[in-house]
Amino acid sequence: MADTQKTYLNGSGLHYSSSNNCKDISAPPVDEETLSRLESLMNEFFYPNTSNERKRQIESILSEFSSMPNSWQASFLYFELSSNEYTQMFCLTVIETFINQRWHTVPSDMRATFRNSLWNHLMEHQAQMTNPIRNKFCKIMVSIARFDWPYAYADYMTNVLELLTPENVHNIAHSSTHSLILLSLNLLGMTVEELTSPSCNNHFSSNRQVELIKLVESNLPAMLHSLTALLEVIISKQINFISATPPPSPTSSPSSTFGNLNKGMPIQE
């Protein structure tokens, strides 16, 4: 049985003790007091009247928490529980940093479990996320793909392109579908930019960098097909909207016809 883990408070700090034997991302127990303390620290840091000295103290506390062995797991749990955007962004930053620096050290089964949990959360809550949080989440998924695609994450591109299915594209006017399409476009853009940029992949071997570029290139036809279908639907809906708009009645007065256009606008004599 894996050793227990605990996140706890000690004075003004956040501390997280853990064992590297943990195999389940839900293992770290999270208490409301610790989460409340984390949110309080984040609010205090961004409060305009907080002194620079106090900000340095908070940075030290947060840095100590981030350096704990399994803080990346606890951060995801805190992210799910918190509605504080400062706290959410901090938690995602902890996760992103860990993935970029130490993801290769995590056992494959833990990677798969954590990766699936992230994707499922993104699919379930993306419509309610703010743009900065959603963008950060997308960048984390792309960072994981940088390590795992295609060998351990074979369905990455399939999952992204499935958001641009014909059904979703034709229902683009629906708010929930619209947000999924925007999410897919965001993921596609980041994938192309991040996985083909030497500056983003300079910590990988030259062979892996070349492999990532070839992976993106091999998926370009599927990307272009999905994007073309999306553009065709958008253009078609726009043409249908214009065609369905009736011309103004010839018996209507100029003031009634153009009243809405002139509303709130000064009329020059």
Disulfide bonds with the S-S distance in Angstrom:
none
